[in-house]
Structure formats: structure tokens, C-alpha cells
């Protein structure tokens, strides 16, 4: 190992994503990740519990951002509009990170264990959003239904953002997805 360099966590995440893309998630070892990052396995485990968590490192921060934006929305807005504020907030977290998100998503989609972890992350996000809505005075089942709808809109908007032939603003895609949901639930 060479001289100490900053940003070990970022270097490990970058190395892991590169190796997952090159070798596949299952074939990549923690030792290979650490070596590619110029670090030791011990350093890896100081930052991450296992090689899976490298891909989900920002999940709690993203959830906190979403929940905080919903909680801070004006009290006068409808629950779905509080969710819109949350979708706008999480969209900013992805600015300039489309290629990284595409690479990460490709690794997750290719592995059943990672898809399951992604679903757990989204279920946790839904529960946290429902709790935030209940704290705003939204009764059940409206709080849970709105939170689940928010996660569905996030998933669809995120996928549209990743797969669009040209880069588009994520918040716009989130709002378009929410508008589609509103359209399919509107009465004639």
C-alpha cells in the first residue's frame, strides 16, 4: 500500500462499481475491490459491512431528504403535493449522476439478491413517508396509499430518467409520472 490518500469511501465505491460492471457482482471479492481502490480489506470493512452495501450507501440519506421535504412542505398543501416537494428534493440528489446511476442500476437488475435489497430500501422509504404524512395529520389509509404512490412514481420516474435516449431533468420526469398517476385515477 502506498501513501495515505483521502476519500477512501469514495474510492472503494468507485472501484466496486467498476468491478461489478467488469466481472459481475457475484464474482467480485472484497479483496479485489480494496486492491483496485489502493486500500486494504480492513479499510473496506471500516466503511462497509459487506460488498452489497457499497451499492446502497446513500439510501438512508436519500430517504431522509425525501421525508424532510415532505415534512417541510406547507401545511396547507394536499398530501400528494407534499409528496411532489419530496420528489423534487430527491431529484436534486441525482443531478450530474446519471451515468453512475445507470451503472449501479445495471448491477442491481442483474442480481436477484440486489433486487431484493432494492425492494427493501423502497419499502423502508414508503414506511418513512407514510409516517411523515401521518405527522402532518393525514389519516390512514390515505397516508399509506399516498406514500406507496410516491414510491411508485419515484420508481417509474427514475427508470424513465435512466432509459431516456437523451438526458432529461429528473424532477420533470417525476412530475410527468405523477401527472400520469393523477390522470389514471381521475374520474371522467
N, C-alpha and C positions, 0 to 999 in steps of 0.2 A: 504494500500500500504506500502511496505517495504522501505528500504533504497534505495537511488538512485543508479541505475546501468547503465553502459554505453550501447551504441548501441541499443537505443530504436527502431530505424527504422528497424534494422535487426531482432530484437526480434518480432516486430509486423508482419513483412513479414513471418517469420518462423511460428508464431502462426496462421496466416491467412491460409497459405498453408496447415498446419496440419488440421485445422478445415474444410477447404473446402473439403479435402480428406475424413474426417470422417463424416461430416454432410451434405455436399453438399454446393455449393456456395450460392444458394438462401436461404437456411435455416440458414446460419451463419450470426450472427449480429456483428456489430462493437463492441458492449459491450462484447461479448464473445471473440473476438479477443484480445481486450485490457486486459481483465481479464487473458486470457491464457498467455499473454506476461508479466503480472505483472504490467500493466500500466493502466492509465485512458483513458476513451473515448476522453477526451480533448487532451491528448497526441497523441492519434491516429490521430485526425484531425489536429494536428500541422504538422504531417508528410504526411498525405494522404488526398486527397479531399473526397474520398469515398472508399468503400471496393473493388471496381473493380480496382482502381489504384494501389493497392498493387501488383497485378499480372503484371502490365505494367510499373513498376517503372524504370527499366533500359532501356526502349525503346529509349528514346532520346539519351542516352549515346551510345547505340549500333549504332544508326543511325549516330551519329557524328563520331564514329570510322570508319564506313564503308565509309562515304563521305570523311573523311580526307585521308584515304588510297587511294581512287580513285584520289583525287586531288593531292596527293604527288607522284603518280606513274610517272615514267619518261615520259617526253613529247613525246618521240619517240615511245612509245608503242601504239598499236591499242586500241581502246575503250574497247574491250572485255578483253584485258589483264590488263587494268587499273581496270576493274571490278574484275578480278582474284585477284589482290592485295587487293581489298576490302573484298572479300570473305575470303582470308587468315587471314586478320586482325580480322574480326568478329569471326572467328573460335577460335582464341586465347581467346576471352572473355568467351567462354563456357568450357574451359579446367577445368576438375575436377568438372563440374556441371551437368553431365548427369542425375543423379537421380533427382536432383532438377528440371531440365528442363522437365523430364518425368512427374513428379507430376504436375507441372504447366500446361503442355500441356493437361493432362487428365482433369483438371478442366476446361480449356478453351473449349475443344472439347465437354464437357457435357452441355454447356450452350450457347444458341443462342446469348444472349447479349454480352458474352465474345468473341465468334467467330466474331461477328460484330466489336468489338473493335480491335481485332487482324487484321482484314482486313483493318481497318482504319490506323493502325500502318504501315502495309506493303505498303499501298498506299502513305502514307507520306514518307516512305523510298524511294519508286520509284521516287517520285517527287524530292526529295533532290538529289538523284543520277543523275537524268536527268539534274538537274541544274548544278551539279558538272561537268558533261560531257560537257555541253554547255560552261561552263567557260574554259574548256580545248580546245575549238574550234570545238567540234563535232556538226555538223549541225542537224537540225530536218529533218526528223523524226528519224534519227539514234540515237540521244541522248535518246529519249523517248523509242524507241524499245530496246536499249541496257539496259537501266535501268529496264524496265519491265522484260527482260530476266534475269537480275541479281537477281531480287526478286523471279522469278520462280525457278531459280537454288538454291537460298538460301532456299526456302520453301521445295523443294524436298530433297536437301542435309540434311537439318535439320531433316526432317521426317525419312530419312534413318538412320541418326545418332541415333535418339531416338529409332527406332524399331529394329535395328540390334541385333541379338542374343548375340553377343559379342561386347564389346566396341571397336570402331574404331576411328581413328583420324578424327575429323570433317573436317579439311581442305582437307584431301584426298577425302572424300565423296563429298565435294563441287566441287573439281576439276573433279572427275569422272562424276558428274552430268553435269557439264559444257561441258565436252568432249562428253557426250551423246547428249546434245543440238547441239553442233557443228556437230556431226555425222548426225543428222536428218535434218540439214539444208544444208549439203554439197551436191554439185552436183555429179552425177555419172560420 
